[in-house]
Amino acid sequence: MTDSPAWRKAFDGVERQVGPPLRSLTSSSDFQLAAHRLQGAVRAVTAPVEGLLSWGLHVAGLPSHADIRRLRAQLTEVQRELLTLRRELADAERDREGKR
């Protein structure tokens, strides 16, 4: 078997140097608390902006991101129901063929 390519050796070398400090940083409770607070702050800023954008899109007669998410969920449910019906139909046809 041949040696690893040069890019892999370089990557592994950097990972050995950077990996342990990053692992200890990201597993610290201070980091997790800061990440949680940052996520909350981002949500506090983006929620009103998304609401305003959604309102503007509705005024223009266009669907918002939330509308598209709901439509995707509905479409997924319809696809599941259709798959179930197809399977039931195939089972019924097999049963009918078996009785002949």
Buried (B, 14 or more C-beta within 10 A) or exposed (E): EEEEEEEEEEEEEEEEEEEEEEEEEEEEEEEEEEEEEEEEEEEEEEEEEBEEEBEEBEEEEEEBEEEEEEEEEEEEEEEEEEEEEEEEEEEEEEEEEEEE
